[in-house]
Each structure stands twice: as structure tokens, then as C-alpha cells.
Amino acid sequence: MNNLSTFTAPAGRVLLSMIFIMSGLTKIGQYAGTQGYMEAMGVPGALLPLVILTEVVGGLAVLLGFKARIAAFILAGFSMVSAILFHADFSNQMEMTNFMKNFTIAGGFLLIMAHGAGAYSLDNRAQKVEE
């Protein structure tokens, strides 16, 4: 692993994961409002606990680099599905920007899937212990 990736891999994981961790925790504090928004968009509000679990646990897994490829796969799919469900109104510039943001985030997760968690990750540490 070169010197640059030693620092950029964990920094990338921090930056990608924080939006999900913070979003999931915020949804807990604003549960009724979030549930109402989901239902207004045609998504059953009963799915909110699964959404929170996905965001918080998936975000923490990516942050720590624990089973990062699996977590990245799940969060990439989550990002694309949420873009399609909540941000597909391309007549609204802000919604189009949010749609593209979600797909861009999914692209970052696909890179984690392809290259792994990198330095300072639990996955990397576990791999070294096995060797």
C-alpha cells in the first residue's frame, strides 16, 4: 500500500460514512416527520426502522472498515434506490442535484467494493492476522 492510499482510504471512509451515520441518527430524533415524508412519497413508513438500521450500522461498518465490501454494496444500493424513490423529479433542480449526489455516493461505495477498506480498517487488520 503506498503512502498516499494509507491516508486517503480511511479519510474516504470517514467522508462517505458520516452522511449515513448522521442521517440515521437524525431520523431517530425526527421519527414522526421522517415517517410522514416517506409515506407522502409512497414508501411505507413501517420501513423506517430498517432505513435507520441500514444507515447507522452500514455507516459504522464503512467507517471502521468492518466487512466494508458488504456494507459498501448495501449502501450503494440504498443510495440508488433512495435517489429513485425520493429525488427523481428532474423538473426541480435541487432534486436533480440530490439524485446525482446519491449516485455519486454509490460510486464511492463501488470503489470500496472493488478495492477494499484500505489502511486502518478492521478488515485490513483481520487480513494481516490471518497471514
HELIX and SHEET records of a PDB file:
HELIX    1   1 ASN A    3  GLY A   29  1                                  27    
HELIX    2   2 TYR A   31  ALA A   40  1                                  10    
HELIX    3   3 GLY A   45  LEU A   47  5                                   3    
HELIX    4   4 LEU A   48  LEU A   64  1                                  17    
HELIX    5   5 ALA A   68  PHE A   86  1                                  19    
HELIX    6   6 GLN A   93  HIS A  115  1                                  23    
HELIX    7   7 LEU A  122  GLU A  130  1                                   9    
END                                                                             
